[in-house]
């Protein structure tokens, strides 16, 4: 009795049959495909007719409801049938693709008519059979070999995956380390750039102070340089003296616009500083500056009562130390936090002013340290100069003593030997005019009569005693240097005032990115003799010049340099501004000329002549050909007492053009 065959077994058998047809079927595969196609077409036709019948009958009668219920009951079967159809359809698609992509038995490049059959190695099988190896053992051996090959392939795949993971991790680690190195290098660059900017700000402040055009921030920056006693800045600070007043007193002499400008400068310095003491200084100055800005804004709206209250608060807080102000701040904060019925506006305003006075107290204590360090630096410099002067004086006294002893020995030996007098050819004949005339004391003034009459012996003795006293002393006070006297005319003419006004107007203009100051004046070897010297004081004109520099991208520089590593800058032009506000003959404009210096082909002298009362002035410039086009920046004008000569050089001028250019001049 045979067991019943289930529907799943039938489907499995059909699936295996399809697989065999795909892999190895060569005989009746067309009949099988046609049979399956016929079954599908029949089932599709039945479904189509059933759906058309349902649509044609329509209605919602009892028979229709039973039909729908029956369909719902058979939904699982229908779903299984559809899945089976889908599977068969996919298998047909795979088979069609395989048929299209695989060579056929009649058409293949190997000319093998048995291409669709499984290959069997008959020689090998016969050899194994002769060796006594059965078919089953050969199949088991092949199976083991296939399994080993499969395992080896899996191991290779796992090893390759592990290598890929390791390589990816290594690359990620390298990228991470590279990013860390770049971040560290970038942080160093940023720190160095900030330090460089700070040094440039301090250098600009020192230059403006020396040139008498300093701003308020320059004096604060100069004072802050002496917070730490640095010995290497003595020569740099020559001619710079600190302000002995407290730093916050600088606001008393500033206008509202200048206070706002100082506020911006304080923010810039505060962003560049990295020292804790300097940051504390600029922070406290910022507090005082903001308070002054608020006072300037509220000065017009503040009434008399508010002004009186603010005056009382300032009188209350002024003169107190930082510790006392800190205790007072805690008391005020406790009073405001207690919830007692107090005047909140008054106490909050008092607390706000107290913070300002705390900042002033800090600035005052810091200023005392600055003054102390500066005085100690000056004392040390004076001691060093005194020691140096003492050594020089000792050396001079020793040389004088040795020379005096030698002279005495010569005189004594000559007297002892009784040498004759020196012949007349070595001694000048005596004349009565060599001896001084006798002075009549009665004819002297009363002031001259009060002087003591000192003999030569007494004067020599007094001088030797003073020398011994100086030699024995360990400290020589520094002699006060005489202030250089600047000759000024008795009546200040309008020329100096006008020159100063023109100079300040030109100096206040900001320099371009590629411009620098050019105030290197050349001395004229043979100055012109002037006939009007007895009437007008000759003087040099004032000037404010600029030099234009940039990069020259010629073939060599393009080959050896780039944007990140640029070539050295070269001079590309000049801007001369010479001020002649008080010319005697205003009908003649100042002139200029170029003079070549023998033996120096790289530079020439540019002479400016204007006439009395101004002397000629000359500057040394680069020997290159000029651009005379106004589109190229050339300018030669004399307007309102200012001679403007602006020019740029030609790019890579040939030598012949230079010769012709200077010959034409």
C-alpha positions in Angstrom: 0.0 0.0 0.0 1.6 3.3 -1.1 1.6 6.3 1.1 -0.5 9.3 0.0 1.5 12.0 -1.8 1.1 15.5 -0.4 0.9 18.6 -2.4 4.3 19.8 -1.0 6.0 16.6 -2.2 4.6 17.2 -5.6 5.9 20.8 -5.7 9.3 19.7 -4.5 9.5 17.1 -7.2 8.5 19.6 -9.8 11.2 22.0 -8.5 13.8 19.3 -8.7 12.7 18.5 -12.1 13.0 22.1 -13.1 16.5 22.3 -11.6 17.5 19.2 -13.5 16.1 20.7 -16.7 18.1 23.9 -16.1 21.4 22.2 -15.3 21.6 19.1 -17.4 18.4 18.7 -19.5 19.1 18.2 -23.1 16.4 15.8 -24.4 12.8 16.6 -23.6 13.2 20.0 -22.0 11.2 21.7 -24.8 8.2 19.3 -24.2 8.4 20.0 -20.4 8.4 23.7 -21.0 5.5 23.6 -23.4 3.5 21.4 -20.9 4.1 23.8 -18.0 3.2 26.7 -20.3 0.0 25.0 -21.3 -0.9 24.4 -17.6 -0.3 28.1 -16.7 -2.3 29.3 -19.7 -5.2 27.0 -18.7 -5.2 28.2 -15.1 -5.0 31.9 -16.2 -7.9 31.4 -18.6 -10.0 29.8 -15.8 -9.2 32.7 -13.4 -10.0 35.2 -16.1 -13.3 33.6 -17.0 -14.2 33.4 -13.3 -13.5 37.1 -12.7 -15.5 38.1 -15.8 -18.4 36.0 -14.6 -18.3 37.6 -11.2 -18.3 41.1 -12.8 -21.2 40.2 -15.1 -23.4 38.8 -12.4 -22.9 41.6 -9.8 -25.4 42.2 -7.0 -25.4 41.5 -3.3 -27.6 38.5 -3.0 -27.3 35.6 -0.7 -25.5 33.5 -3.4 -22.9 36.3 -3.9 -22.2 36.5 -0.2 -21.7 32.7 0.0 -19.4 32.9 -3.0 -17.4 35.7 -1.3 -17.2 33.6 1.9 -16.0 30.6 -0.1 -13.4 32.8 -1.8 -12.2 34.1 1.6 -11.9 30.5 2.8 -9.8 29.6 -0.1 -7.6 32.7 0.2 -4.7 30.7 1.6 -4.9 28.2 -1.3 -5.0 31.1 -3.8 -2.1 32.8 -2.1 -0.1 29.5 -2.2 -1.0 29.0 -5.8 0.1 32.5 -6.7 3.4 32.0 -4.9 3.9 28.8 -6.8 3.2 30.7 -10.1 5.7 33.4 -9.1 8.4 30.9 -8.3 7.9 29.1 -11.6 8.0 32.4 -13.5 11.2 33.3 -11.8 12.7 29.9 -12.6 11.7 30.4 -16.2 13.3 33.8 -16.3 16.5 32.4 -14.8 16.5 29.6 -17.4 16.0 32.0 -20.3 18.9 34.1 -19.0 21.1 31.0 -18.7 20.1 29.9 -22.2 21.0 33.3 -23.7 24.3 33.6 -21.8 25.7 30.1 -22.2 27.1 28.6 -25.4 25.0 25.9 -27.1 26.1 22.5 -28.1 26.1 23.4 -31.8 27.5 26.9 -31.4 30.5 27.2 -29.1 34.2 28.2 -29.7 35.3 24.8 -28.4 33.5 22.8 -31.0 32.2 20.5 -28.3 28.9 18.7 -29.2 28.7 17.4 -25.6 28.9 20.8 -24.1 25.6 20.5 -22.3 26.6 17.2 -20.6 28.6 16.9 -17.4 32.3 16.3 -18.0 33.7 13.0 -16.9 37.4 12.2 -16.8 37.3 8.7 -18.0 41.1 8.3 -18.1 41.4 9.2 -14.5 38.5 7.0 -13.5 40.0 4.1 -15.4 43.4 4.7 -13.7 41.8 4.8 -10.2 39.9 1.7 -11.0 43.1 -0.1 -11.9 44.6 1.1 -8.7 41.8 -0.6 -6.8 39.9 2.6 -5.9 36.2 2.2 -6.1 33.7 4.8 -7.4 32.4 5.5 -3.9 35.8 6.0 -2.5 36.7 8.4 -5.4 33.6 10.4 -4.8 34.3 10.6 -1.0 37.8 11.7 -1.8 36.6 14.3 -4.2 34.0 15.5 -1.6 36.7 15.8 1.0 38.9 17.6 -1.4 36.1 20.0 -2.3 35.4 20.6 1.4 39.1 21.3 2.1 39.2 23.7 -0.8 36.0 25.4 0.4 37.4 25.7 3.9 40.7 27.0 2.5 38.8 29.6 0.4 36.8 30.6 3.5 40.1 31.0 5.5 41.6 33.1 2.7 38.5 35.2 2.6 38.5 35.7 6.4 42.3 36.6 6.2 41.7 39.0 3.4 38.8 40.6 5.3 41.0 40.9 8.4 43.8 42.5 6.4 41.4 45.0 4.9 40.0 45.8 8.3 43.6 46.2 9.7 44.6 48.4 6.7 41.5 50.5 7.2 42.2 51.0 10.9 45.8 51.8 10.1 44.8 54.4 7.5 42.3 55.9 10.0 45.0 56.0 12.6 47.4 57.7 10.2 44.8 60.2 9.2 44.1 60.9 12.8 47.7 61.4 13.7 48.2 63.6 10.6 45.2 65.7 11.7 46.6 66.0 15.3 50.0 67.1 13.9 48.3 69.6 11.6 46.2 70.9 14.5 49.3 71.3 16.7 51.2 73.0 13.9 48.3 75.3 13.2 48.0 76.2 16.9 51.7 77.0 17.0 51.3 79.2 13.9 48.3 80.9 15.4 50.2 81.5 18.6 53.2 82.8 16.7 51.1 85.0 14.6 49.4 86.5 17.7 52.8 87.1 19.3 54.1 88.7 16.1 51.1 91.0 15.8 51.5 92.0 19.5 55.2 92.9 18.9 54.3 94.9 15.8 51.7 96.8 17.8 54.3 97.7 20.5 56.8 98.6 17.8 54.3 100.9 16.1 53.5 102.5 19.5 57.2 103.2 20.2 57.7 104.7 16.7 54.6 107.0 17.1 55.9 108.2 20.5 59.3 109.0 19.1 57.8 110.9 16.1 55.5 112.9 18.4 52.3 111.6 16.9 51.4 109.1 19.6 47.8 108.0 20.5 46.5 107.2 24.0 46.9 103.5 23.6 50.7 104.0 22.8 51.4 105.4 26.3 49.5 102.6 28.0 51.4 100.0 25.9 54.7 101.7 26.8 54.0 101.7 30.5 53.0 98.0 30.3 56.4 97.1 28.9 58.0 97.6 32.3 55.8 95.2 34.3 58.6 92.7 34.0 62.1 94.0 34.4 63.8 93.1 31.1 67.4 94.1 30.6 67.5 93.6 26.9 65.1 96.5 26.2 67.3 99.3 27.5 68.7 100.3 24.1 65.3 99.9 22.5 63.6 102.1 25.0 66.2 104.9 24.6 64.3 108.2 24.4 61.0 106.7 25.8 59.9 107.7 29.2 56.9 106.4 31.1 54.0 108.4 32.3 54.2 108.9 36.1 50.4 109.4 36.4 48.0 106.4 36.9 46.9 104.9 33.6 43.2 105.7 34.2 43.9 109.4 34.4 44.5 109.3 30.6 40.7 109.6 30.1 40.6 113.1 31.5 42.2 114.5 28.4 40.3 112.6 25.8 37.3 113.6 23.7 34.3 111.2 23.3 35.6 110.2 19.9 39.0 109.5 21.2 37.6 107.4 24.1 35.7 105.2 21.6 38.9 104.8 19.5 40.8 103.9 22.7 38.1 101.3 23.5 38.7 99.6 20.1 42.4 99.7 20.7 42.0 98.1 24.1 39.9 95.3 22.6 42.6 94.6 20.0 45.4 94.5 22.7 43.2 92.3 24.9 42.7 89.8 22.1 46.5 89.6 21.4 47.8 89.3 24.9 48.7 86.0 26.5 50.3 87.1 29.8 48.0 87.0 32.8 49.3 90.3 34.2 48.9 92.1 30.9 45.4 90.6 30.4 44.5 91.8 33.9 45.8 95.3 33.1 43.8 95.6 29.8 40.7 94.1 31.4 40.7 96.7 34.2 41.4 99.5 31.6 38.4 98.2 29.6 36.2 98.5 32.7 37.2 102.1 33.3 36.8 102.8 29.5 33.3 101.4 29.4 32.4 103.5 32.5 33.7 106.6 30.8 31.7 105.8 27.6 28.5 105.4 29.7 29.2 108.7 31.4 29.7 110.4 28.0 26.4 109.0 26.7 24.4 109.8 29.8 26.0 113.2 30.5 23.3 115.1 28.6 20.4 113.1 30.2 21.8 113.2 33.7 20.1 115.7 36.0 21.6 117.8 38.8 20.4 115.3 41.5 21.9 112.4 39.7 25.2 114.3 39.2 25.3 115.2 42.9 24.7 111.5 43.8 27.5 110.4 41.5 29.8 113.0 43.0 29.1 111.7 46.5 29.7 108.1 45.4 33.0 109.1 43.9 34.0 110.9 47.0 33.0 107.9 49.1 35.0 105.4 47.1 38.1 107.4 46.1 41.2 106.8 48.1 40.2 103.4 49.4 42.4 100.3 48.9 41.5 97.3 46.9 40.9 95.2 50.0 38.7 97.8 51.6 36.6 98.0 48.3 36.3 94.2 48.3 34.9 94.2 51.8 32.5 97.0 50.9 31.3 95.1 47.9 30.4 92.1 50.0 28.5 94.3 52.4 26.5 95.9 49.6 25.7 92.5 48.0 24.6 91.2 51.3 22.3 94.3 51.8 20.7 93.8 48.4 20.2 90.1 48.9 18.7 90.6 52.4 15.3 91.8 51.1 15.2 94.8 53.4 13.4 97.9 52.3 16.3 99.8 50.8 16.9 102.2 47.9 17.8 99.5 45.3 18.7 102.0 42.5 21.2 103.8 44.8 22.9 100.6 46.1 23.0 99.1 42.6 24.6 102.3 41.2 27.0 102.3 44.1 27.9 98.6 43.4 28.5 99.5 39.8 30.8 102.4 40.6 32.5 100.2 43.2 33.6 97.8 40.5 35.1 100.6 38.5 37.0 101.9 41.5 38.2 98.3 42.2 39.6 98.3 38.6 41.3 101.6 39.3 42.8 100.3 42.5 44.3 97.3 40.6 45.6 99.6 38.0 47.2 101.9 40.6 49.0 99.0 42.3 50.2 97.7 39.0 51.4 101.2 38.0 53.4 101.3 41.2 55.1 98.1 40.2 55.8 99.6 36.7 57.4 102.7 38.1 59.5 100.7 40.6 60.8 98.5 37.9 61.5 101.4 35.6 63.4 103.3 38.3 65.4 100.2 39.2 66.3 99.8 35.5 67.4 103.4 35.3 69.5 103.1 38.5 71.1 100.0 37.1 71.9 101.7 33.9 73.3 104.7 35.8 75.5 102.4 38.0 76.9 100.7 34.9 77.6 104.0 33.3 79.2 105.3 36.5 81.4 102.2 36.8 82.5 102.6 33.2 83.2 106.3 33.8 85.2 105.4 36.9 87.3 102.9 35.0 88.0 105.4 32.2 88.9 108.0 34.8 91.3 105.7 36.6 92.9 104.8 33.3 93.3 108.5 32.5 94.8 109.3 35.9 97.2 106.4 35.7 98.4 107.6 32.3 98.8 111.2 33.5 100.8 110.0 36.6 103.1 107.9 34.4 103.6 110.7 32.0 104.3 113.2 34.8 106.8 111.0 36.4 108.7 110.5 33.1 108.8 114.3 32.5 110.1 114.9 36.0 112.9 112.3 35.5 113.9 113.9 32.2 114.1 117.3 33.8 116.1 116.1 36.8 118.6 114.2 34.7 119.1 117.1 32.3 119.8 119.4 35.2 122.2 117.0 36.8 124.2 116.5 33.7 124.3 120.3 33.0 123.1 120.0 29.5 123.3 123.2 27.5 120.2 125.1 26.6 118.3 124.0 23.6 119.5 125.6 20.4 117.6 128.4 18.9 116.2 126.4 16.1 114.0 124.6 18.5 112.9 127.6 20.6 110.8 130.5 19.3 112.3 133.9 19.9 110.8 135.7 22.9 108.4 138.5 22.2 106.8 140.9 24.6 103.3 139.9 23.6 103.9 136.4 25.0 103.8 137.8 28.6 100.4 138.8 29.9 99.9 142.4 30.7 99.5 143.5 34.3 95.9 143.9 35.3 95.0 147.0 37.4 92.7 145.8 40.1 91.2 149.2 40.6 89.9 149.1 37.0 88.0 145.8 37.5 84.3 145.5 38.1 83.1 145.0 41.6 81.9 141.4 40.7 85.4 140.5 39.5 87.1 142.0 42.6 85.2 139.5 44.8 87.0 136.5 43.2 89.9 135.0 45.2 93.3 135.3 43.6 94.7 131.8 43.2 98.2 131.0 42.3 99.1 128.3 39.9 100.5 126.1 42.7 97.3 126.3 44.7 95.1 125.6 41.6 97.2 122.5 40.8 96.9 121.3 44.4 93.2 121.7 44.4 92.8 119.9 41.1 94.8 116.9 42.4 92.7 116.7 45.5 89.5 116.7 43.4 91.0 113.9 41.3 91.9 111.8 44.3 88.4 112.3 45.7 86.8 111.1 42.5 89.2 108.1 42.3 88.4 107.0 45.8 84.7 107.2 45.4 82.8 104.1 44.4 79.8 105.8 42.8 79.9 108.5 40.3 76.6 110.3 39.8 75.5 110.6 36.2 76.0 114.1 34.8 72.9 115.8 33.7 72.8 116.0 30.0 72.2 119.4 28.5 69.0 119.7 26.6 69.9 120.4 23.0 68.9 123.9 22.1 67.0 124.2 18.9 67.4 127.5 17.2 64.1 129.0 16.6 63.3 132.3 15.0 62.3 135.2 17.3 59.0 135.5 15.6 57.3 132.2 14.5 56.5 132.5 10.8 53.5 130.9 9.2 55.9 128.6 7.3 56.6 126.3 10.1 52.9 126.2 11.1 51.9 125.5 7.5 54.6 122.9 7.1 53.4 121.2 10.3 49.8 121.2 9.1 50.7 119.8 5.7 53.0 117.2 7.3 50.3 116.1 9.8 47.6 115.8 7.0 49.9 113.5 5.0 51.1 111.5 8.0 47.5 110.8 9.1 46.8 109.0 5.9 47.0 105.3 6.4 49.7 103.4 4.5 48.6 100.9 1.8 49.3 97.2 2.3 52.4 97.4 0.0 53.7 100.8 1.2 56.3 101.7 3.7 57.7 105.0 5.1 60.6 106.4 3.1 62.3 109.2 5.0 66.0 108.5 4.3 67.5 111.8 3.2 70.9 112.0 1.6 73.5 114.6 2.5 74.5 116.9 -0.3 78.3 116.9 -0.7 78.5 120.4 -2.1 75.6 122.5 -0.9 74.5 125.5 -2.9 75.7 128.9 -1.7 72.7 131.2 -1.1 72.7 135.0 -1.4 69.7 135.5 0.8 71.2 133.9 3.9 71.4 137.3 5.6 67.7 137.9 5.2 66.0 134.6 5.5 66.9 131.6 7.5 67.7 128.6 5.2 66.0 125.4 6.2 65.2 122.0 4.9 61.7 121.4 3.8 59.5 118.9 5.6 58.5 115.7 3.7 56.5 112.5 4.1 57.5 109.9 1.5 56.4 106.3 0.8 58.0 103.4 -1.0 55.9 100.9 -2.9 57.1 97.3 -2.7 55.8 94.1 -4.2 56.6 90.8 -5.8 58.1 90.5 -9.3 56.9 87.3 -10.9 59.5 86.8 -13.6 60.5 83.5 -15.1 63.0 82.8 -12.4 60.7 83.6 -9.5 57.9 81.6 -11.1 60.2 78.6 -11.2 61.7 78.8 -7.7 58.8 80.4 -5.7 55.1 80.1 -5.2 52.3 81.9 -3.3 53.1 80.1 -0.1 56.8 80.8 -0.4 57.0 84.1 -2.2 60.2 85.8 -3.5 61.8 88.8 -1.8 60.0 92.1 -2.3 61.4 94.6 -4.6 60.9 98.3 -4.9 58.2 99.1 -7.5 57.7 102.8 -7.0 57.9 105.9 -4.8 55.6 108.6 -3.5 57.4 111.9 -2.6 55.5 114.6 -0.8 57.7 117.7 -0.2 56.1 120.7 1.6 57.1 124.2 0.6 54.4 126.4 2.2 56.5 129.6 2.5 58.2 130.1 -0.9 59.4 133.6 -1.6 58.9 133.3 -5.3 55.6 131.5 -5.6 55.4 131.9 -9.3 58.1 129.2 -9.8 57.2 125.7 -8.9 59.8 123.4 -7.3 61.8 121.2 -9.7 63.5 117.8 -9.5 66.3 116.2 -11.3 68.1 112.8 -11.4 71.8 112.7 -10.8 73.8 109.5 -11.4 76.5 108.6 -8.9 79.7 107.4 -10.5 80.6 103.9 -9.5 77.0 103.0 -8.4 74.8 101.7 -11.2 72.0 100.4 -9.0 70.9 103.7 -7.4 70.6 107.4 -8.4 70.0 110.6 -6.5 66.7 112.4 -6.9 67.3 116.2 -6.2 64.4 118.6 -5.3 65.0 122.3 -5.6 62.5 125.0 -4.8 64.4 128.3 -4.1 64.6 130.5 -0.9 64.1 130.0 1.9 64.3 126.2 1.3 67.5 124.3 0.8 67.9 121.5 -1.8 67.0 118.0 -0.6 68.0 114.7 -2.2 66.9 111.1 -1.8 68.6 107.9 -3.1 66.3 105.8 -5.2 66.5 102.6 -7.3 68.0 103.1 -10.8 65.1 101.9 -13.0 62.9 103.3 -15.7 59.8 105.2 -14.7 56.2 104.9 -15.9 55.0 108.3 -17.1 51.4 107.3 -17.7 48.8 108.7 -15.3 47.0 105.3 -15.7 50.1 103.8 -14.2 50.0 106.0 -11.1 52.4 108.8 -12.3 51.7 112.2 -10.6 53.8 115.4 -10.7 52.0 118.4 -9.2 52.5 121.4 -6.9 49.4 122.4 -5.2 48.9 124.4 -2.0 52.5 124.3 -1.0 52.9 120.5 -1.5 55.1 119.0 -4.3 53.8 115.5 -5.1 55.9 113.3 -7.2 54.5 109.8 -7.5 55.8 107.2 -10.0 56.1 103.5 -10.5 58.8 101.6 -12.3 58.4 99.7 -15.5 58.2 95.9 -15.2 61.5 94.3 -16.3 62.9 97.3 -18.2 65.7 96.6 -20.7 69.1 98.1 -20.2 69.0 100.2 -23.4 65.7 101.8 -22.4 67.3 102.9 -19.1 70.2 104.5 -20.9 67.9 106.4 -23.3 65.7 107.4 -20.4 68.5 109.0 -18.4 70.0 110.6 -21.4 66.7 112.3 -22.1 66.8 113.7 -18.6 
